[in-house]
Amino acid sequence: MSYISPWLSTLLRPIHSLFMFLYFDVHLHGTEHLPTRGPIILAPVHRSRWDAFVTYCLFPRRLLRFLTTQDEFVGLQSWFMKRLGAFPINTQRPNASAVRHCQELVLAQQVLVIFPEGNLYYYAPDEVHPLKPGAAWLALSCQKEAPELDLPVIPVRYVYSDRVLRFRSRIEVYVQAPLKVRDYLSLAPKEGIRQLTADIQRALGDVVNETPPDLRTQAQTKLEKSS
């Protein structure tokens, strides 16, 4: 389902790195928590359309696979996404083949990026939307299928100085300590999913925002303020 075009990736990677660190003011924290090899489930907050580009700053030499809502696959954007490792999922009715592909990628020791909030939320720094259990369920199912793997879930916080990013906007990326998935296997299945979800949520935000604003209104307000 997911495919990374070798020529497109080779062409864009140096351009991406140069652009991100020259155009924005990017600061990375906690990168010592990122393994240089082996499978990873990366679980970032979702605060901007730039999140995927920022995520690549953490991995200058590894390819990333993004589990992305199917609504994002439109027009020219879809063409690039499909060739740079993204693949779609219906967040309301997850397709069994998409779930299985996630498992295959993890078992192949890839870096799988899942936004566990399930959508884009324009929240204040250190706020997090209540998480869906899908990321925890997937991590535990992969660990059960391949007990020899030391699979971590690594939460990541993004803090942007501006709601709509512009030239020299400050970007702070905080990589949190890995959560070892095998530590949750000793719990009953439902309790393991609940506990892992709760731990990811705590790592992503200090305040749980249970009353999200209307996203379209927020986006329009930001654009008006930035103009």
C-alpha positions as CSV (number, residue, x, y, z in Angstrom):
1,M,0.0,0.0,0.0
2,S,2.8,2.5,0.8
3,Y,5.6,3.2,-1.6
4,I,8.6,5.5,-1.4
5,S,10.0,6.6,-4.8
6,P,13.8,6.3,-4.6
7,W,14.4,9.1,-7.1
8,L,11.9,11.5,-5.6
9,S,13.1,10.8,-2.0
10,T,16.8,11.3,-3.0
11,L,15.9,14.6,-4.8
12,L,13.8,16.1,-2.1
13,R,15.6,15.0,1.1
14,P,18.5,17.6,0.9
15,I,16.1,20.3,-0.3
16,H,13.8,19.6,2.6
17,S,16.6,19.7,5.2
18,L,18.0,22.9,3.8
19,F,14.6,24.6,3.5
20,M,13.4,23.7,7.0
21,F,16.4,24.9,8.9
22,L,17.0,28.0,6.9
23,Y,13.3,29.2,6.5
24,F,12.2,28.2,10.1
25,D,14.0,28.5,13.4
26,V,13.9,24.7,14.3
27,H,15.0,23.4,17.7
28,L,15.1,19.7,18.4
29,H,15.0,18.4,22.0
30,G,15.4,14.8,23.2
31,T,16.7,13.3,20.0
32,E,18.8,10.9,22.1
33,H,15.5,9.0,22.6
34,L,15.3,8.1,18.9
35,P,16.8,4.7,18.1
36,T,19.1,4.7,15.0
37,R,17.8,1.3,13.9
38,G,14.9,-1.0,14.5
39,P,11.1,-0.4,14.4
40,I,9.5,2.7,15.9
41,I,6.0,3.9,16.2
42,L,6.2,7.6,16.4
43,A,3.2,9.3,18.0
44,P,3.2,13.1,17.6
45,V,0.6,15.7,18.3
46,H,-1.1,17.1,15.2
47,R,-1.0,21.0,15.3
48,S,-0.2,22.1,11.7
49,R,-0.1,21.0,8.1
50,W,3.7,21.3,8.5
51,D,3.8,18.5,11.1
52,A,5.0,15.8,8.6
53,F,7.8,18.1,7.3
54,V,8.9,18.8,10.9
55,T,8.9,15.1,11.7
56,Y,11.4,14.4,8.9
57,C,13.8,16.8,10.7
58,L,14.2,14.1,13.4
59,F,15.3,11.4,10.9
60,P,17.9,12.8,8.5
61,R,18.7,9.3,7.2
62,R,15.7,7.1,7.7
63,L,12.5,6.8,5.6
64,L,9.2,7.4,7.3
65,R,5.8,5.9,6.7
66,F,2.8,8.0,7.6
67,L,-0.7,6.6,8.4
68,T,-2.9,9.4,7.1
69,T,-6.6,10.1,7.0
70,Q,-7.9,9.4,3.5
71,D,-9.3,12.9,3.2
72,E,-5.8,14.3,2.7
73,F,-5.3,12.3,-0.5
74,V,-6.5,14.9,-3.1
75,G,-5.0,16.4,-6.2
76,L,-1.3,17.0,-6.6
77,Q,-0.8,16.5,-2.9
78,S,-2.0,12.9,-3.2
79,W,0.5,12.2,-5.9
80,F,3.4,13.3,-3.7
81,M,2.0,11.6,-0.5
82,K,1.7,8.3,-2.2
83,R,5.3,8.4,-3.4
84,L,6.8,9.5,-0.1
85,G,5.5,6.8,2.2
86,A,2.0,8.0,3.2
87,F,-1.0,5.7,3.0
88,P,-4.6,6.3,3.7
89,I,-7.0,5.0,6.4
90,N,-10.6,5.8,7.1
91,T,-10.5,6.9,10.7
92,Q,-14.3,6.2,11.1
93,R,-14.1,2.7,9.7
94,P,-10.5,1.5,9.6
95,N,-9.8,-0.9,6.7
96,A,-8.4,-4.3,7.7
97,S,-5.8,-4.1,4.9
98,A,-4.5,-0.7,6.1
99,V,-4.2,-2.1,9.7
100,R,-2.4,-5.1,8.3
101,H,0.0,-2.9,6.3
102,C,0.9,-1.0,9.5
103,Q,1.8,-4.3,11.1
104,E,3.9,-5.3,8.1
105,L,5.8,-2.0,8.2
106,V,6.6,-2.4,11.9
107,L,7.6,-6.0,11.5
108,A,9.9,-4.9,8.7
109,Q,11.5,-2.5,11.2
110,Q,10.3,0.7,9.6
111,V,9.5,4.0,11.3
112,L,5.7,4.3,11.3
113,V,4.2,7.7,12.1
114,I,0.7,7.8,13.6
115,F,-1.1,10.9,14.8
116,P,-3.0,9.4,17.8
117,E,-5.4,12.3,18.2
118,G,-6.9,11.3,14.9
119,N,-7.2,14.8,13.5
120,L,-5.6,18.2,13.3
121,Y,-6.3,20.4,16.4
122,Y,-5.3,24.0,16.8
123,Y,-4.6,23.7,20.5
124,A,-2.4,25.8,22.8
125,P,1.1,24.3,23.7
126,D,1.0,21.4,26.0
127,E,-2.7,20.6,25.4
128,V,-3.7,17.3,23.9
129,H,-7.0,15.9,22.6
130,P,-8.3,12.7,24.2
131,L,-6.6,9.9,22.3
132,K,-8.1,7.2,20.3
133,P,-6.9,3.7,21.3
134,G,-5.9,2.7,17.7
135,A,-2.2,3.5,18.1
136,A,-1.9,1.5,21.4
137,W,-3.9,-1.4,19.9
138,L,-1.7,-1.5,16.8
139,A,1.5,-1.4,18.9
140,L,0.5,-4.2,21.2
141,S,-0.7,-6.4,18.3
142,C,2.7,-5.9,16.5
143,Q,4.6,-6.7,19.7
144,K,2.5,-9.9,20.2
145,E,3.1,-11.0,16.7
146,A,6.9,-10.5,16.9
147,P,7.9,-10.8,20.6
148,E,11.6,-10.7,19.7
149,L,11.2,-7.0,18.6
150,D,11.9,-4.3,21.2
151,L,9.2,-2.0,19.9
152,P,8.9,1.5,21.3
153,V,6.2,4.0,21.0
154,I,7.8,7.5,21.1
155,P,5.5,10.5,21.8
156,V,6.5,13.8,20.3
157,R,5.3,17.3,21.1
158,Y,5.4,20.2,18.6
159,V,5.3,23.8,19.8
160,Y,5.0,26.5,17.2
161,S,5.5,30.2,17.8
162,D,2.9,31.2,15.3
163,R,-0.5,29.6,14.5
164,V,0.2,30.0,10.8
165,L,3.9,29.3,10.2
166,R,5.9,32.0,8.4
167,F,9.5,32.9,7.7
168,R,11.6,32.3,10.9
169,S,8.7,31.0,12.9
170,R,10.2,29.2,15.9
171,I,9.6,25.4,16.0
172,E,10.3,23.5,19.2
173,V,10.2,19.7,18.9
174,Y,10.2,17.7,22.1
175,V,10.9,14.0,21.8
176,Q,9.6,12.2,24.9
177,A,11.0,9.0,26.5
178,P,10.1,5.8,24.7
179,L,7.3,3.7,26.0
180,K,8.4,0.0,25.7
181,V,5.4,-1.8,24.3
182,R,6.4,-5.2,25.8
183,D,6.0,-3.7,29.3
184,Y,2.2,-3.6,28.7
185,L,1.8,-7.2,27.5
186,S,1.6,-8.6,31.0
187,L,-1.7,-6.7,31.5
188,A,-5.1,-8.0,30.3
189,P,-5.6,-6.9,26.6
190,K,-8.1,-4.2,27.2
191,E,-6.2,-2.9,30.2
192,G,-3.0,-2.9,28.2
193,I,-4.5,-0.8,25.5
194,R,-6.1,1.6,28.1
195,Q,-2.9,2.0,30.0
196,L,-0.6,2.5,27.0
197,T,-3.1,5.0,25.5
198,A,-3.1,6.9,28.8
199,D,0.7,7.0,29.0
200,I,1.0,8.3,25.4
201,Q,-1.6,11.0,26.2
202,R,0.3,12.1,29.4
203,A,3.5,12.3,27.3
204,L,1.9,14.4,24.6
205,G,0.2,17.0,26.8
206,D,-0.1,18.4,30.4
207,V,-3.8,19.4,29.8
208,V,-6.4,17.3,28.2
209,N,-8.7,19.5,26.0
210,E,-12.0,17.7,25.9
211,T,-13.9,20.5,24.3
212,P,-12.2,21.1,20.9
213,P,-13.1,24.3,19.0
214,D,-14.6,24.1,15.6
215,L,-11.5,23.5,13.4
216,R,-12.8,25.4,10.3
217,T,-13.6,28.5,12.3
218,Q,-10.2,28.3,14.0
219,A,-8.4,27.9,10.7
220,Q,-10.2,30.9,9.1
221,T,-9.5,33.1,12.1
222,K,-5.8,32.3,11.9
223,L,-5.6,33.1,8.2
224,E,-7.4,36.4,8.8
225,K,-5.0,37.4,11.6
226,S,-2.0,36.4,9.5
227,S,-3.1,38.5,6.4
